[in-house]
Amino acid sequence: MIKVGILTISDKGSRGEREDLSGKVIKEVVKRINGEVRYYKIIPDEKNIIQEELIKAVDKLHLDLILTTGGTGLGKRDVTPEATLAIIEKEVPGISEIIRSEIIRNNIGEAISIKPEGHKLNNKFSNRDFFKMSKIGG
């Protein structure tokens, strides 16, 4: 069974001002693929906190896959992609493009928010907004 971590990056969510809808969708997707959510946390849009949590998920929790949602827009505080790129050892090209093309093909209109994929010490990181992505799979 794949061990999964979910990080929702949201200032309002981390303060309890907004429900984490995308995190719920990700949990359901993980269940459908017979994965096990071993770590879930809502954190603010702070580059150092995002990096600390990603490193913790890899080095201390030894998760197989870390999925992030939020912080991927064009706003000043949307720093999830930059935080991820700063700690990954190698970017995995192509995955974002495939997802982006599916979004465009399905006329979802959120293609701009799909960001880098990469790995660190054989663990995978994926930055995307799964609440919007869930419309692809039903």
LORODO-610372 format. One line per 3 residues: their letters; for each residue y, x, z of N, C-alpha, C. Coordinates in pm, whole numbers, always signed. Example, Ala and Ser with C-alpha at 12.3 -4.5 7.8 and 13.67 -1.06 7.14 Angstrom:
as	-569,+1319,+780,-450,+1230,+780,-330,+1320,+780 | -225,+1285,+708,-106,+1367,+714,+3,+1290,+787
//
This chain:
mik	-118,+84,+0,+0,+0,+0,+124,+89,+0 | +221,+53,-81,+344,+130,-91,+436,+98,+27 | +486,+203,+91,+575,+189,+207,+719,+189,+156
vgi	+790,+80,+184,+923,+59,+126,+1029,+50,+235 | +1144,+109,+205,+1263,+94,+288,+1369,+21,+208 | +1445,-65,+275,+1552,-140,+211,+1682,-113,+287
lti	+1782,-68,+212,+1915,-48,+270,+2013,-138,+196 | +2077,-226,+270,+2185,-307,+214,+2316,-242,+253 | +2396,-210,+154,+2524,-145,+178,+2634,-249,+163
sdk	+2694,-287,+275,+2796,-393,+275,+2879,-384,+403 | +3009,-367,+387,+3095,-366,+505,+3085,-498,+580 | +3101,-609,+508,+3096,-741,+573,+2958,-770,+630
gsr	+2854,-734,+558,+2718,-756,+607,+2690,-676,+733 | +2738,-553,+738,+2714,-468,+855,+2788,-519,+978 | +2894,-596,+956,+2969,-655,+1068,+2921,-797,+1100
ger	+2821,-845,+1030,+2770,-980,+1053,+2855,-1090,+994 | +2943,-1055,+900,+3032,-1153,+839,+2977,-1212,+710 | +2866,-1158,+660,+2808,-1207,+536,+2656,-1198,+545
edl	+2589,-1303,+500,+2443,-1304,+497,+2393,-1209,+389 | +2285,-1141,+417,+2228,-1045,+322,+2129,-1114,+228 | +2182,-1181,+128,+2097,-1252,+32,+2016,-1156,-54
sgk	+2077,-1047,-98,+2004,-954,-184,+1891,-885,-109 | +1913,-854,+18,+1806,-795,+99,+1686,-888,+110 | +1712,-1018,+123,+1603,-1116,+129,+1525,-1119,-1
vik	+1597,-1113,-113,+1530,-1113,-244,+1444,-988,-258 | +1496,-874,-217,+1419,-750,-227,+1292,-760,-143 | +1302,-813,-22,+1183,-830,+63,+1077,-914,-7
evv	+1119,-1021,-73,+1025,-1107,-146,+961,-1034,-263 | +1041,-956,-335,+988,-879,-448,+886,-777,-397 | +915,-711,-288,+823,-613,-230,+691,-680,-192
kri	+698,-798,-133,+576,-872,-98,+493,-903,-222 | +563,-946,-330,+492,-983,-454,+419,-865,-516 | +467,-744,-493,+399,-628,-549,+307,-562,-446
nge	+276,-637,-340,+189,-590,-233,+241,-464,-164 | +371,-455,-153,+432,-346,-78,+454,-389,+66 | +486,-293,+149,+511,-320,+290,+650,-268,+327
vry	+737,-358,+370,+871,-317,+413,+859,-257,+552 | +879,-127,+560,+868,-56,+687,+1004,-27,+750 | +1109,-45,+671,+1243,-14,+723,+1343,-101,+649
yki	+1432,-163,+726,+1535,-248,+668,+1660,-235,+754 | +1773,-211,+689,+1897,-196,+765,+2016,-233,+677 | +2117,-293,+739,+2244,-321,+672,+2345,-221,+726
ipd	+2408,-147,+634,+2502,-43,+674,+2634,-59,+598 | +2742,-3,+652,+2872,-13,+584,+2881,+79,+462 | +2981,+53,+379,+3008,+134,+260,+3073,+266,+301
ekn	+2997,+351,+363,+3044,+483,+408,+2948,+588,+353 | +2999,+678,+271,+2914,+775,+202,+2824,+852,+298 | +2880,+903,+409,+2799,+982,+501,+2690,+899,+568
iiq	+2717,+773,+598,+2615,+687,+660,+2505,+656,+560 | +2542,+628,+436,+2442,+602,+331,+2351,+723,+316 | +2410,+841,+307,+2331,+963,+292,+2239,+985,+412
eel	+2291,+968,+533,+2210,+985,+654,+2090,+891,+654 | +2112,+766,+617,+2003,+668,+618,+1899,+698,+509 | +1944,+741,+392,+1850,+778,+285,+1766,+898,+326
ika	+1829,+998,+384,+1756,+1117,+428,+1659,+1082,+540 | +1701,+998,+633,+1613,+952,+741,+1490,+882,+684 | +1512,+796,+585,+1401,+721,+524,+1298,+815,+461
vdk	+1345,+925,+406,+1255,+1021,+341,+1194,+1117,+443 | +1278,+1186,+517,+1232,+1296,+602,+1166,+1252,+731 | +1212,+1143,+790,+1158,+1100,+919,+1059,+985,+906
lhl	+1088,+891,+818,+1003,+772,+806,+896,+788,+698 | +911,+886,+611,+814,+917,+506,+780,+795,+419 | +884,+725,+377,+866,+608,+292,+839,+651,+148
dli	+768,+566,+74,+736,+596,-65,+849,+556,-159 | +922,+452,-123,+1027,+398,-209,+1140,+345,-122 | +1262,+383,-155,+1379,+332,-84,+1464,+256,-184
ltt	+1485,+128,-158,+1564,+43,-246,+1697,+13,-178 | +1805,+29,-254,+1936,-2,-200,+1997,-117,-278 | +2081,-191,-211,+2155,-297,-277,+2296,-296,-222
ggt	+2393,-315,-309,+2532,-315,-268,+2598,-180,-288 | +2729,-183,-290,+2805,-61,-304,+2799,+3,-440 | +2766,-76,-543,+2751,-19,-678,+2855,-70,-777
glg	+2955,-140,-728,+3058,-192,-817,+3163,-86,-849 | +3277,-132,-892,+3384,-41,-930,+3493,-29,-823 | +3472,-92,-709,+3570,-86,-601,+3578,+52,-539
krd	+3688,+78,-473,+3713,+208,-410,+3606,+243,-307 | +3555,+144,-235,+3456,+169,-130,+3312,+161,-179 | +3292,+134,-307,+3157,+126,-363,+3108,+267,-394
vtp	+3040,+329,-298,+3002,+470,-309,+2852,+496,-302 | +2771,+391,-314,+2626,+410,-306,+2574,+508,-412 | +2614,+495,-539,+2563,+590,-639,+2603,+735,-608
eat	+2727,+755,-568,+2774,+890,-537,+2699,+948,-416 | +2676,+865,-316,+2602,+911,-198,+2460,+949,-235 | +2398,+870,-321,+2261,+898,-364,+2256,+1026,-447
lai	+2345,+1038,-544,+2345,+1156,-631,+2366,+1285,-552 | +2439,+1277,-442,+2467,+1396,-362,+2344,+1450,-291 | +2241,+1368,-272,+2124,+1414,-196,+1995,+1422,-276
iek	+1989,+1359,-392,+1863,+1367,-467,+1848,+1506,-527 | +1724,+1545,-546,+1697,+1675,-605,+1691,+1669,-757 | +1654,+1553,-810,+1644,+1539,-954,+1666,+1393,-990
evp	+1755,+1371,-1086,+1779,+1235,-1134,+1670,+1198,-1233 | +1623,+1074,-1225,+1520,+1024,-1316,+1590,+938,-1420 | +1614,+994,-1538,+1687,+918,-1640,+1600,+810,-1704
gis	+1665,+711,-1758,+1596,+608,-1834,+1571,+478,-1760 | +1543,+485,-1631,+1511,+364,-1556,+1631,+270,-1554 | +1747,+324,-1523,+1868,+240,-1520,+1895,+177,-1655
eii	+1872,+252,-1762,+1897,+200,-1896,+1804,+84,-1929 | +1678,+95,-1889,+1581,-13,-1913,+1625,-139,-1839 | +1662,-124,-1714,+1705,-239,-1634,+1833,-298,-1693
rse	+1926,-212,-1729,+2052,-259,-1788,+2026,-337,-1917 | +1935,-289,-2001,+1905,-360,-2126,+1840,-495,-2099 | +1758,-505,-1996,+1698,-633,-1959,+1804,-732,-1912
iir	+1899,-681,-1836,+2007,-767,-1788,+2087,-821,-1906 | +2120,-733,-1999,+2196,-775,-2117,+2114,-873,-2200 | +1986,-841,-2220,+1898,-927,-2300,+1887,-1067,-2239
nni	+1887,-1074,-2108,+1875,-1202,-2039,+2010,-1265,-2009 | +2117,-1207,-2062,+2252,-1262,-2051,+2295,-1284,-1906 | +2259,-1191,-1820,+2297,-1203,-1680,+2439,-1153,-1658
gea	+2480,-1055,-1733,+2619,-1012,-1728,+2656,-918,-1616 | +2561,-856,-1552,+2592,-764,-1442,+2549,-621,-1475 | +2542,-588,-1601,+2489,-458,-1642,+2566,-340,-1587
isi	+2691,-356,-1560,+2772,-243,-1514,+2732,-195,-1376 | +2667,-279,-1295,+2639,-241,-1157,+2507,-167,-1138 | +2434,-138,-1245,+2309,-63,-1230,+2341,+85,-1228
kpe	+2295,+154,-1126,+2334,+293,-1104,+2214,+387,-1098 | +2235,+512,-1060,+2135,+618,-1072,+2004,+595,-999 | +1901,+651,-1058,+1768,+655,-999,+1735,+802,-980
ghk	+1661,+834,-877,+1627,+974,-859,+1519,+991,-754 | +1485,+1115,-725,+1386,+1137,-620,+1424,+1259,-537 | +1375,+1257,-415,+1393,+1368,-321,+1261,+1385,-250
lnn	+1203,+1500,-264,+1075,+1530,-199,+969,+1424,-231 | +956,+1391,-357,+856,+1296,-408,+877,+1152,-362 | +989,+1121,-305,+1021,+984,-269,+1124,+934,-368
kfs	+1120,+806,-398,+1207,+752,-500,+1321,+673,-438 | +1437,+683,-502,+1554,+605,-464,+1588,+515,-581 | +1630,+396,-553,+1673,+307,-659,+1797,+231,-612
nrd	+1906,+245,-687,+2030,+175,-655,+2048,+59,-751 | +2043,-60,-701,+2065,-176,-787,+2096,-297,-701 | +2148,-397,-762,+2177,-520,-692,+2064,-618,-721
ffk	+1968,-629,-629,+1850,-711,-653,+1878,-860,-649 | +1984,-903,-582,+2015,-1045,-583,+2044,-1089,-725 | +2123,-1011,-797,+2153,-1042,-937,+2031,-1015,-1024
msk	+1957,-908,-993,+1840,-872,-1072,+1730,-977,-1061 | +1722,-1048,-951,+1613,-1144,-930,+1613,-1254,-1035 | +1725,-1275,-1099,+1733,-1378,-1203,+1646,-1343,-1323
igg	+1617,-1215,-1342,+1533,-1173,-1454,+1390,-1221,-1434 | +1337,-1198,-1314,+1197,-1228,-1288,+1172,-1370,-1241 | +1272,-1451,-1229,+1251,-1589,-1187,+1304,-1608,-1052
//
